[in-house]
Amino acid sequence: MIISMSESKVKQSTFQRYLMAGRAAFPHTIPVMAGYVFAGISFGLLMNHAQMPAWLTIVMCITMISGSSQFLAVDLLQSAFNPLSTVVINLMVNSRYSFCGLTLLDRYKGTGKKKPYLIWNITDETFVINLTSNPPEGIHLTDYMFMVAFMDHMYWIIGGSIGALIGELIKFNMDGIGFAMTGMFTCIFLDQWGINKNHKPAVIGVIVAIISLLIFGAQSFMLPAMLVILAILLIFDKYVNVKVGEEEQK
């Protein structure tokens, strides 16, 4: 009986710990909630319009932590299966998260069993919050970062589920909703343009994409464009990428 009561107290204190961390993290995630829920609804509606079952949409939202890849998957699921193209496109689209992970190395030290989930659940928005914000006194940083990642994940699942279920119940004109993906990529591009002073990689990407579009057409330009961009950035790294110290001197 004594052991049982002791275990109950431990469970209760753990619950209270996460509750306090969640309360502290929630205000910082409100903008993410607004964006993720509406983007998730768009994704769910697009999946339904593509004749994909609601359960698949929900499973994808639970298991895939990349909204851009999920939007891309809508077209990939409807086209002929090309493993190489799918892998390369996803690696290119999500390669930026490797740099996010390197930036969070010190921040995620000592996170214990939560580390795998924190690493897996790195998104642009979660990365910014966990890197720049700190919990109030009395709340452990690991619990705080975990709750930020968890709540952001839930927002996306909720949005995708709503979109999938609404699409099952209500049929309406979907013209224009596919622009959600274009809008998301545009926002990411503009955000990165504003953050980084060195615009050479972005300019190279735009120029190569336009040339590839003219050569290969709208249906086939993405893969060659990404391969050429990657090759240019690797070969001419010294000239394209400017280090922070060098940038400040200029």
Summary of the structure (lengths in Angstrom):
residues: 250
radius of gyration: 21.1
end to end distance: 70.3
largest distance: 75.4
contacts: 702
relative contact order: 0.14
helix: 78%
strand: 0%
